[in-house]
Amino acid sequence: LNPRRGPGSMANGRQLGFFSGDEALREVAKYDGSWNWCLVGPDPEKLPLSGGGRGCIEEMKDAIGAHPMSYGLLRISFGTGKDQKTRFVFVHASDADDPSNGYSLRERGQAIAKAPAMDSAICKFAQVSCRVQITTKADCTPEFIVDRLQKVANFDADCFTVPAYKAAMEDFRDKNPVDEDEEQVQVVACKMVSERAPAHSEAPPAPEPELRRADSIESALKQRKAMKLYKKGDSVLVYSNAAHVWHDDGVIIEVIDEACKRDGFALPAGSMKAQYNNGRRYKWVTPVQAKDFLKKSTRPVPPPPLTGELFKETHNFITEWHVRHFELSKGFLQWWMTADDARNGARPNGVVSLLGLQMRVLETVFSLRTSSTKGVIYSFDATTDEGVSKWTEHLSKHAAYCEEMRNHLAQQKNETERDVIAGGEAPRAMSATPTADGVPTPRRSTEVRALKPPCDIAPGAPRLDDNASVGDSKCDPRGAGRGAAR
């Protein structure tokens, strides 16, 4: 991936998307253009691109709300063959349902004042038949826009119907087929955002349940010598007692050399603390338990994380740049209003999986889209040449890691399915990953059951079952944040 590749250039035999509002509008204005919609920020001179693609109304709906205010051009066709009719629609889009869009009367007045200039700038690219104001995502539907077209149409209003629009879109997809691998990448990337986004690296762990007689466990866990099966930093699969699944994102974060107490548990020498579930949970595993609760993982090793502040472009009533705190980790770019918000466990303002990354750099500003952004383009300013080089280099490495992970998970799934067919058994659940499932449930040995701590648990704390490892506790109580991208 070349982060400095220009807009509309070729990569691996495929045309990349556009990063310039001018180029995107020109493409949408073509009757046979590869894009049929685009949105730009409220700057009639620069026309900063905020999103675009080939999915027409349905795809544009996903982009509304990524910025508080956008304007754009939509090419919409009806019917097929020689009878097909095409119209261009000027779009003024915002999302009033977004709680962050609490505009004042003054701001609303500024928005109204900006609209004529944007109308004039965008209508230079195509003859517009209709102007549509979308104030909520719920309005961005074929029915809503077709209704607006019918109201301004003359003798051909009967041609503008939703079935005719759907027929034209089907014809467009046939003439411009999507690469099957590219389509699968988008599905995987969107699922990654919802299921695999890592917790903030500095998020404090939740308090462990306090054991009232922890010292009584020690005799039950004693062993003659330590058996260090894994060392600190090793990648492992971790079995979750609560979910009855294997998580293929575990890492050993601590190994004790001598018998001691940790997190309220008396542990033998060689016990390992495994962090998993996107960094949100951990558990202590004794050497005797390791064969049932840990497995060596062959997944790719992620690049080093990167954190810091960048300016993020936001399209309000004017295009503005705001400082945000960013963290790049395990193939995800996330941002918060401040570093304190991230440390305190606040939901991120934005989460982007870097699978399918396309990126352009102009001076100190880099713009990107990925398979998970669904046409939305984000722009960030690193303010220095050194800063932009550092961020784009790390982004490229994390994008490559995402592709390696996708291939790893696909291979893992195929191997599991082959094992299931050979063994004649239905697959057991794996961790909540985009494509990996089917790792068999671990064998339960009497040795593990004998390790049940002979003690009482503090009131209100969860009890360890017969098959539980010594500790299975939350690292970060918050969910996989997916907030409004601001």
CORCORRA-V757286 format. One record per run of one state. SS is the DSSP state (@ for helix, = for strand, . for the rest). FROM is the first residue (numbers start at 1). LEN is the number of residues. Records with the same first field share a line. If there is no record, write none. Layout:
SS=FROM-LEN / FROM-LEN
//
This chain:
.=1-9 / 12-2 / 16-5 / 30-7 / 41-8 / 54-2 / 64-5 / 79-2 / 84-1 / 95-10 / 123-7 / 135-2 / 140-2 / 153-4 / 160-2 / 176-4 / 196-15 / 212-2 / 222-13 / 241-4 / 256-4 / 263-2 / 268-4 / 277-4 / 286-4 / 297-9 / 316-3 / 330-2 / 337-2 / 344-6 / 354-4 / 363-2 / 370-6 / 377-1 / 382-3 / 424-6 / 431-15 / 450-7 / 458-15 / 475-12
==10-2 / 14-2 / 37-4 / 49-5 / 69-10 / 85-10 / 130-5 / 211-1 / 235-6 / 245-11 / 260-3 / 265-3 / 272-5 / 281-5 / 294-3 / 306-10 / 319-11 / 332-5 / 350-4 / 358-5 / 365-5 / 376-1 / 378-4 / 430-1 / 457-1 / 473-2
@=21-9 / 56-8 / 81-3 / 105-18 / 137-3 / 142-11 / 157-3 / 162-14 / 180-16 / 214-8 / 290-4 / 339-5 / 385-39 / 446-4
//
